[in-house]
Amino acid sequence: MTSSRIAVVVASAVLLLGAAAQPASAQPDFTRSQRKTCTFCHVGAWTSGKLTAAGTYFNQRHTLKGFVEPKAAAAHGLAPVSAAR
């Protein structure tokens, strides 16, 4: 295989991997504007990939409008909004 052919294969691989990559969802600007900590949506470190009920709600709806924390909902005898769809 010639060096130019190798370069084309490597460049193609880089482009494919770049196209398949997903952007990070955690937004520091969002946490500042909403006055929420990272752990409001993320379990432990944001790199864990695990979401809280709020994180799951936001991931599905792209907003926290209407979200009721499960503990608050249970205290009032309601089903959490995040459980309903």
C-alpha positions as CSV (number, residue, x, y, z in Angstrom):
1,M,0.0,0.0,0.0
2,T,1.4,3.4,-1.0
3,S,1.8,6.2,1.5
4,S,-0.9,8.3,-0.2
5,R,-3.3,5.4,0.0
6,I,-2.6,5.0,3.7
7,A,-3.1,8.7,4.2
8,V,-6.5,8.5,2.5
9,V,-7.5,5.5,4.7
10,V,-6.4,7.3,7.9
11,A,-8.2,10.5,6.9
12,S,-11.4,8.5,6.1
13,A,-11.2,6.8,9.5
14,V,-10.8,10.1,11.3
15,L,-13.7,11.6,9.5
16,L,-16.0,8.6,10.2
17,L,-15.0,8.6,13.9
18,G,-15.6,12.3,14.1
19,A,-19.0,12.0,12.5
20,A,-20.0,9.3,14.9
21,A,-19.0,11.1,18.0
22,Q,-21.7,12.5,20.1
23,P,-21.4,16.0,21.6
24,A,-21.2,16.3,25.4
25,S,-24.6,17.1,26.9
26,A,-23.5,18.7,30.2
27,Q,-23.5,22.4,29.8
28,P,-21.8,24.6,32.5
29,D,-23.7,27.6,31.2
30,F,-27.0,25.8,31.8
31,T,-26.1,24.9,35.4
32,R,-25.2,28.5,36.1
33,S,-28.3,29.9,34.5
34,Q,-30.6,27.4,36.2
35,R,-28.6,27.6,39.5
36,K,-28.3,23.8,39.7
37,T,-25.2,21.8,40.4
38,C,-24.0,19.1,38.0
39,T,-25.2,16.5,40.4
40,F,-28.8,17.7,40.0
41,C,-28.9,15.9,36.6
42,H,-25.8,13.6,36.9
43,V,-25.2,10.8,39.4
44,G,-21.7,11.4,40.9
45,A,-19.3,12.8,38.4
46,W,-20.8,13.8,35.0
47,T,-18.5,11.4,33.4
48,S,-20.3,8.4,35.0
49,G,-22.9,8.6,32.2
50,K,-25.7,7.9,34.8
51,L,-28.6,10.4,35.2
52,T,-30.8,11.3,38.1
53,A,-34.6,11.6,37.6
54,A,-34.0,15.3,36.6
55,G,-31.3,14.3,34.1
56,T,-33.6,11.7,32.5
57,Y,-36.5,14.1,32.4
58,F,-34.3,16.8,30.7
59,N,-32.8,14.2,28.3
60,Q,-36.3,13.3,27.1
61,R,-37.8,16.8,27.0
62,H,-34.8,19.2,26.7
63,T,-36.3,21.3,29.5
64,L,-36.9,21.0,33.2
65,K,-40.2,22.9,32.9
66,G,-42.8,20.7,34.7
67,F,-40.3,18.5,36.5
68,V,-41.1,17.6,40.1
69,E,-38.5,16.0,42.2
70,P,-39.6,12.4,43.2
71,K,-39.2,13.2,46.9
72,A,-41.4,16.3,46.7
73,A,-44.0,14.5,44.6
74,A,-44.1,11.6,47.1
75,A,-44.5,14.0,50.0
76,H,-47.7,15.3,48.4
77,G,-49.0,11.9,47.4
78,L,-48.3,12.5,43.7
79,A,-46.6,10.5,41.0
80,P,-43.4,12.2,39.9
81,V,-43.8,14.0,36.6
82,S,-40.5,12.4,35.4
83,A,-42.2,9.0,35.6
84,A,-45.1,10.0,33.3
85,R,-44.6,10.6,29.7
